[in-house]
Amino acid sequence: MYALIDCNNFYVSCERIFNPHLENKPVIVLSNNDGCVIARSNETKSIGIKMGEPAFKIKDKIYKNNIITFSTNFALYGNISNRVINTVSSFNCNMEIYSIDEVFIDLSTFKRDDLLEFCLKKKKRIKKWTGIPVSIGISKTKTLAKAANYIAKKNHNGTGVFLIDESNISNTLNKISVSNVWGIGRKNNQFLIYNNIKTANDLSKTDLLWIRKYMTIRGEKTVRELRGISCIPLEQLYSSKKSICTSRTFGKMVTKQKDLIESIAMYVARCAEKLRIQNSYANFAHIFISSNSFRNDLPQYACSKIIKFPIPISDTGEMLVYIIPIVKKIFKKGYLYKKAGVVLTGIVSNTVIQKNLFEDCKIKNKEKLLNKIDSINRKMGRDTVRYAIQGYNKSWILKQQKLSPCYTTRWSDLLSVKL
Amino acid sequence: MSLLSIYKSKVNAIKKISLYPSVYAGFPSPAEDHLDLDLDLNEHLIKHPAATFYVYAKGDSMINSGIHDGDLLIVDRSLNPGLKSIVIAVINGEFTVKRIKKINKELYLMPDNDSYKPIQITTDMNFQIWGIVTHTIHKTK
């Protein structure tokens, strides 16, 4: 048996821990640069504000309904997420951290009739210890646990814990549309609807060979899981990422080549840092820039380029040598740029890297240098040691007007309570 | 579990106190085989890292409990309030720090300063205990 523990409206709930007066009030959290809605409280959902809506389009609604807005505070959310994970780890079950606000746990050691009670207790503990409300879905497979969680969340009057077993499985799956089944993306959803498979229950009854033919082994696994046969085990080890991306929308539109280069250099530094944390090297870099597609009144331009490094690398400086000329090439004068980004792909672990025969010794020295730089930056703050091209001016930097204090990670930002 | 370490690195803001000098130029230290690990204040002050938060105190209503203006409070959310616990409470959306007291089955939040009045918790209040204050860290001048 598995359970999926999923934090309710996670980012909003993090903000509410330190602002209890926000309880029962409509709250939203905006994405980087205060662009789009990325988290909503239940109250905001019932006003009819959708996920991903651009903030400027709902300004009136925000004002009229007194919706409280926050900029994303990832330092806070990351810290609270770790607290939730640590609380879950005190349950002594095997677990898989699925995302910043979702954890799967393996309940196979527990007796069937204890499960609901056990999970209710744990739900209460997580709320008490961390302040975060969670929903828990329990069932035989991870896909079914995810479905059970969906029901637990939907039912506002329920306990927030739901179990799918033989007695209620077809009834429950009938209430879930295929688009809400774990592992079914937009394309598969269209395909299934076209073939008159509308609910999770319909999907669980499809022919395995047919599904495999059109939706590969992944689709087959999903169907088997919906039938109660576990095919997707817990992934307990932190697996290295297949690609690393840093991209941002600029605080104000960028027109100068110098500013664009500075921003991309900064994103390269960020990506390379992440790459080194997981001891990996990248083969390719994908660079993209674009103007503001919401502004129909302005000339539009977007361009992206993929380059291959001669050998897999992880050094920021080396990457910049290859990437900056590309940026210079794809930059065109006369446009207002709104967004840029860097994606590193073709990522390989340092244990399997193909090195140049004569460079082994050099690489070791370079690794030492990079380690030093990373540890200085970790200790003394991001970009304390940086490449000059990353600049100091940052006219393109993020707009975060509604940022809450870093209540758990900065001494200067701690909560102050009046006695 | 290994994941614990992710969090620990963040709380380890309090420096460890080193008890032993590390280098001897002459005779090797006879104490070498008996070295203990350095004392870690976190270990002493924090029993439930996932549930522990730091909060600054503002004001003097708890002065007789030894909580001064500007002191750092260590707050453990996992504990249940006992009689006389000092708690961080939320009343109608506002934070406060007081001592809990039950008088004739009525719940009170008691200040520890005679110039303040006790607050009686009534059913029409939106009342919640946010956490238990386990320690206060006060800088001596």
Interface residues (C-beta under 8 A of the other chain):
Chain A: P20 H21 L22 E23 N79 N82 R83 V84 I85 N86 T87 S89 S90 I97 R125 K128 W129 T130 G131 Y407 T408 T409 W411 L414 L415 S416 V417 K418 L419
Chain B: M1 L3 L4 I6 Y7 K10 A13 H48 P49 A50 A51 F53 Y54 V55 Y56 A57 K58 G59 D60 S61 M62 I67 D69 L72 L73 R77 S78 I88 V90 N92 G93 E94 F95 T96 V97 K98 P111 Q128 W130
